[in-house]
Amino acid sequence: MLTRSGAGSLGFPSDSEVSGKLPSSGSNPARISKLRHAAMREQVDLDELNRLLWSGCPFDSDFDVRVRAWELALGYVPPRKERQNSAVERKRREYRALTREFADVFALSTDDLQPVSATSAQQQQYASLRQIRVDIPRTFSELNIFASERIQRMMERILYTWAVRNPASGYVQGINDLLTPFIVILLQAKLDLPIKDIDVDDENRLDDVQLMEVEADAYWMLSRVLSDIQDHYTFGQPGIQRLILMLKDIVKRVDDKLADHLEDEMIDYLQIAFRWFNCLMLRELPLQCTLRLWDTCIAENDGFSTYMVYICAAFLVHWGPHLEGMDFSGIMLFFQKAPTSQWTEADIETLLAEAFVLKSLFDNAPSHLRNQDFVGNGT
């Protein structure tokens, strides 16, 4: 659990207080059953759904449960069952229309994406597509399915369409990572296979219509997440800068020994935590662990824009004892690839519990994190 040096005077909740506040849905079978029932109601109670989703979809749950829960929690699917199919079909048609607008661009080779006659706006869009094409082959390259040409072209269309429709930020490296959880959960549900078992040939079981459904649904869910954190990707990335300041303040208040050591070694929090916020922990954890973490962030109000800072603080404090004997180079090398490859659902549950402790602590201490110097707008 958390290192609590120097935090005794801050009113840190006791373990019994925290366990009494933590949302829980019981054992895995019970959690799956409750979440499925909540997601399939004629009129979904979104408060109930989010409470259950906060506790997570267990690793062994049916694949379609997480898909429907995320669709509902993100507002992509309306809560009234009789309206769901028509609403989704309408959004899929809208997405298909968007991609048709850019069909000529998608047909261009990378070498052709530098026309002399292009306007300034077109040049920016073409630059985005060139970068997207560089980034996609490197996205979760350890998973066979992402080597599929059809999947890569799908990702290209999603990312470029989003970038053109959101010129304030456009495409920024890292957004490609944020797309992968949605493609993963949708493919798992379509193929009824865990992502680690899906090979390049498996996507051939899906026809073009089914793949377009995956593509459109992934686009709209990604858009919902990005709409809450768009200031992570606008000029200067002020959203990430704000969270870095909050992270530094939390660590100083909770684990002053670690904070002092990082300061002594001249560690800039931006150097170690920028990627955490830019990619929402996708590069720090095994994919299944990230999906579980995202369950909570999607269910939590302002989960990615604010709650994520508590998760990252818990993550950093977790490694405190390991970092105390390291110098600057050792710390930087450690966080290039934190040793989480063997983490399980239990490790993520612990991390989320620690994050909940931090949120409870600072929610009960308004003067700590509600200072406008740290919080800014939207928190």
C-alpha positions in Angstrom: 0.0 0.0 0.0 1.0 3.7 0.0 4.0 5.0 1.6 2.7 7.6 4.1 5.7 9.4 5.4 5.0 12.9 6.4 1.2 12.5 5.9 0.1 11.8 9.4 -1.3 15.3 10.0 -3.2 15.4 6.7 -6.2 13.3 7.9 -5.4 10.2 5.7 -8.4 7.9 5.8 -8.0 4.7 7.7 -8.1 1.4 5.9 -11.5 0.6 7.4 -12.8 4.0 6.2 -11.5 3.4 2.7 -12.8 -0.1 2.4 -16.2 1.2 3.5 -16.2 3.8 0.7 -14.8 1.7 -2.1 -17.4 0.6 -4.6 -17.7 -3.1 -4.7 -19.8 -5.6 -6.6 -18.7 -8.8 -4.9 -17.1 -11.8 -6.6 -16.3 -12.0 -10.3 -19.4 -14.0 -11.3 -21.6 -11.7 -9.3 -19.9 -8.6 -10.7 -20.4 -9.9 -14.3 -24.0 -10.7 -13.7 -24.8 -7.4 -12.1 -23.1 -5.4 -14.7 -24.7 -7.3 -17.6 -28.1 -6.9 -16.0 -27.6 -3.2 -15.5 -26.4 -2.7 -19.1 -29.3 -4.6 -20.6 -32.2 -3.0 -18.8 -35.0 -1.5 -20.8 -34.1 1.9 -19.3 -30.5 1.8 -18.1 -29.9 3.5 -14.7 -26.6 5.3 -15.6 -25.7 5.9 -11.9 -26.1 2.2 -11.2 -24.1 1.3 -14.3 -21.2 3.6 -13.5 -21.1 2.4 -9.9 -20.8 -1.2 -11.2 -18.4 -0.4 -14.0 -16.2 1.5 -11.4 -15.5 -1.8 -9.8 -14.5 -3.2 -13.2 -15.2 -5.9 -15.7 -13.3 -8.9 -14.5 -10.7 -10.4 -16.8 -12.9 -13.5 -17.3 -16.1 -11.6 -18.2 -17.9 -12.0 -21.5 -16.4 -9.6 -24.0 -19.7 -7.9 -24.9 -20.3 -6.8 -21.3 -17.5 -4.3 -21.3 -18.4 -3.1 -24.8 -21.9 -2.3 -23.9 -20.9 -0.8 -20.5 -18.4 1.5 -22.1 -20.8 2.5 -24.9 -23.4 3.5 -22.3 -21.0 5.2 -19.8 -19.5 7.3 -22.6 -22.9 8.3 -23.9 -22.4 6.7 -27.3 -25.4 4.5 -26.7 -28.6 6.0 -25.2 -29.9 4.5 -22.0 -33.4 3.6 -23.4 -33.1 0.2 -25.0 -35.6 0.8 -27.8 -33.6 3.7 -29.1 -30.1 2.1 -29.0 -30.0 0.3 -32.3 -31.3 3.3 -34.3 -29.0 5.7 -32.5 -25.9 3.5 -33.2 -26.9 3.0 -36.9 -27.3 6.8 -37.3 -23.8 7.4 -35.8 -22.3 4.7 -38.0 -23.9 6.3 -41.1 -22.5 9.7 -40.0 -19.0 8.2 -39.7 -19.2 6.5 -43.1 -20.1 9.9 -44.6 -17.2 11.5 -43.0 -14.7 9.0 -44.3 -16.1 9.3 -47.8 -15.2 13.0 -47.7 -11.5 12.0 -47.3 -11.4 9.0 -49.7 -9.1 10.9 -52.1 -6.7 11.7 -49.3 -6.6 8.1 -48.0 -5.8 7.0 -51.6 -2.6 9.1 -51.7 0.7 7.5 -51.1 2.9 9.0 -48.4 5.1 10.5 -51.0 2.2 12.3 -52.6 1.2 14.0 -49.3 3.4 17.0 -50.0 1.7 18.7 -52.9 3.1 22.2 -53.7 -0.3 23.6 -54.5 -1.8 22.6 -51.1 -3.2 25.3 -48.8 -1.9 25.9 -45.3 -4.7 23.9 -43.8 -4.2 21.0 -46.3 -0.5 20.9 -45.5 -1.3 20.6 -41.8 -3.7 17.8 -42.5 -1.3 16.0 -44.8 1.4 16.3 -42.2 -0.9 14.7 -39.7 -1.6 11.8 -42.1 2.1 11.3 -42.7 2.7 11.1 -38.9 -0.2 8.8 -38.4 1.2 6.4 -41.0 4.5 6.4 -39.2 3.0 5.8 -35.8 0.4 3.1 -36.6 2.9 0.2 -37.3 4.5 0.9 -33.9 1.2 0.8 -32.1 1.0 -2.3 -29.9 3.3 -4.1 -32.4 3.5 -7.0 -29.9 -0.1 -7.9 -30.7 -0.4 -9.8 -34.0 -3.8 -8.3 -35.0 -2.3 -4.8 -35.3 0.0 -6.0 -38.1 -3.1 -6.5 -40.2 -3.3 -4.2 -43.2 -7.1 -3.8 -42.8 -6.7 -2.9 -39.1 -4.0 -0.4 -39.9 -6.0 1.3 -42.6 -9.0 1.4 -40.1 -6.8 3.1 -37.6 -5.6 5.6 -40.2 -9.1 6.6 -41.2 -10.2 7.0 -37.5 -7.2 9.1 -36.5 -7.2 11.3 -39.6 -10.9 11.9 -39.5 -10.7 12.9 -35.8 -7.7 15.2 -36.5 -9.4 17.0 -39.3 -12.6 17.5 -37.3 -10.6 18.8 -34.3 -8.1 21.3 -35.8 -7.4 23.0 -32.4 -5.2 20.0 -31.6 -5.0 18.0 -34.7 -3.2 14.7 -34.5 -0.7 14.3 -31.7 1.5 11.3 -31.1 -0.1 9.3 -28.3 -3.6 9.5 -29.6 -2.9 6.4 -31.6 -2.4 4.6 -28.3 -5.7 5.8 -27.0 -7.5 4.2 -30.0 -6.3 0.7 -29.3 -8.5 -0.2 -26.2 -11.6 0.5 -28.2 -10.5 -1.6 -31.2 -9.4 -4.4 -28.8 -12.7 -4.6 -26.9 -14.8 -4.4 -30.1 -12.7 -7.1 -31.9 -12.9 -9.4 -28.9 -16.6 -9.1 -28.8 -17.0 -9.6 -32.6 -14.6 -12.6 -32.7 -15.4 -14.0 -29.2 -11.6 -14.3 -28.6 -9.2 -12.7 -26.1 -7.0 -10.2 -28.0 -3.8 -12.2 -27.3 -5.4 -15.1 -29.2 -6.5 -13.1 -32.2 -4.1 -13.5 -35.2 -4.0 -11.6 -38.4 -6.0 -14.3 -40.2 -8.8 -14.0 -37.6 -9.9 -10.6 -38.9 -10.7 -12.4 -42.2 -13.7 -13.9 -40.4 -15.2 -10.4 -40.3 -16.6 -9.0 -43.5 -16.3 -5.3 -44.5 -19.6 -4.4 -42.9 -18.6 -5.9 -39.5 -15.2 -4.2 -39.6 -16.9 -0.9 -40.5 -19.1 -1.3 -37.4 -15.9 -1.8 -35.3 -14.4 1.3 -37.0 -17.3 3.6 -36.5 -17.9 2.5 -32.9 -14.2 2.9 -32.0 -14.2 6.4 -33.6 -17.1 7.7 -31.6 -16.0 6.2 -28.3 -12.5 7.7 -28.8 -14.0 11.0 -29.6 -16.0 11.0 -26.4 -12.8 10.4 -24.3 -10.8 13.0 -26.2 -13.5 15.6 -25.8 -12.9 15.6 -22.1 -9.1 15.9 -22.4 -8.6 17.9 -25.5 -6.4 20.4 -23.6 -3.9 17.5 -23.3 -3.2 17.9 -27.0 -3.7 21.6 -27.8 -0.7 23.9 -28.2 1.5 23.8 -25.0 -0.6 20.8 -23.7 -2.0 22.8 -20.8 -4.1 19.9 -19.5 -1.0 17.7 -19.0 0.9 20.6 -17.5 -1.9 21.1 -14.9 -1.9 17.4 -14.0 1.9 17.4 -13.6 1.7 20.2 -11.1 -1.1 18.4 -9.2 1.0 15.2 -9.2 4.0 16.9 -7.8 1.9 18.5 -5.1 0.2 15.2 -4.1 3.5 13.3 -3.9 5.1 16.0 -1.7 2.1 15.9 0.7 1.8 12.1 0.8 5.4 10.9 0.6 7.8 13.8 1.4 10.8 11.4 1.5 10.2 10.3 -2.1 9.5 13.9 -3.2 12.8 15.1 -1.5 14.8 12.4 -3.2 13.3 13.2 -6.6 14.1 16.9 -6.0 17.7 16.1 -4.9 18.2 14.1 -8.1 16.8 17.0 -10.1 14.0 14.9 -11.5 11.5 17.0 -13.4 8.0 15.3 -13.0 7.3 16.1 -16.6 10.2 13.8 -17.6 8.8 10.8 -15.9 5.0 11.4 -16.0 4.3 13.1 -19.3 3.8 9.8 -21.1 1.4 8.6 -18.3 -1.0 11.4 -19.0 -0.4 11.7 -22.7 -1.2 8.0 -23.2 -3.4 7.4 -20.2 -1.1 4.7 -18.8 -1.4 2.5 -21.9 2.4 2.3 -22.2 3.0 1.6 -18.5 0.8 -1.5 -18.0 -0.1 -4.8 -19.7 -3.1 -4.2 -22.0 -5.6 -6.3 -19.9 -4.6 -4.2 -16.8 -5.1 -1.0 -18.7 -8.6 -2.1 -19.8 -9.5 -2.7 -16.1 -8.0 0.7 -15.2 -10.1 2.3 -17.9 -13.3 0.7 -16.6 -12.9 2.9 -13.5 -11.8 6.0 -15.4 -14.7 5.8 -17.8 -17.1 5.3 -14.9 -15.6 8.1 -12.8 -16.7 11.6 -13.3 -13.8 13.4 -15.0 -11.9 10.1 -14.8 -9.3 10.9 -17.5 -9.1 14.6 -16.8 -8.7 14.6 -13.0 -9.0 11.1 -11.4 -6.0 9.9 -13.5 -3.7 12.2 -11.5 -4.5 10.2 -8.4 -3.8 6.9 -10.2 -0.5 8.3 -11.4 0.4 9.5 -7.9 -0.4 6.1 -6.5 1.7 4.5 -9.3 4.7 6.8 -8.5 4.4 6.4 -4.7 4.2 2.6 -5.2 7.7 2.6 -6.5 9.1 4.9 -3.8 11.2 2.3 -2.0 12.7 1.1 -5.3 13.7 4.6 -6.3 15.3 5.8 -3.0 18.7 4.2 -3.9 18.7 5.4 -7.5 20.4 8.4 -9.0 19.0 10.5 -11.8 20.0 8.1 -14.6 18.7 5.1 -12.7 15.3 6.7 -12.1 14.9 7.8 -15.7 15.9 4.3 -16.9 13.5 2.7 -14.4 10.5 4.6 -15.8 11.4 4.0 -19.4 10.0 0.5 -18.7 8.5 0.1 -15.3 8.5 -3.6 -14.2 4.7 -4.2 -14.6 4.8 -6.9 -17.3 3.6 -9.5 -14.7 0.9 -7.4 -13.1 -2.5 -8.9 -12.7 -6.0 -7.8 -12.0 -5.2 -7.8 -8.3 -2.4 -5.4 -8.8 -4.7 -3.0 -10.6 -7.3 -3.3 -7.9 -4.6 -2.3 -5.4 -3.5 0.6 -7.5 -7.1 1.8 -7.9 -7.7 1.4 -4.1 -4.6 3.5 -3.4 -5.8 6.2 -5.9 -9.2 6.2 -4.1 -7.4 6.8 -0.8 -5.7 9.8 -2.3 -8.9 11.2 -3.8 -10.6 10.8 -0.5 -7.7 12.5 1.2 -7.7 15.6 -1.0 -11.4 15.8 -1.4 -11.6 16.1 2.3 -8.9 18.8 2.4 -10.2 21.6 0.1 -7.2 23.8 0.7 -4.8 21.3 -0.7 -5.8 20.7 -4.3 -8.6 23.2 -4.9 -6.2 26.0 -5.1 -6.7 27.5 -8.6 -2.9 27.6 -9.1 -3.2 23.8 -9.4 -6.6 22.9 -10.5 -7.5 25.3 -13.3 -10.7 25.0 -15.2 -12.9 21.8 -15.3 -11.8 20.1 -12.1 
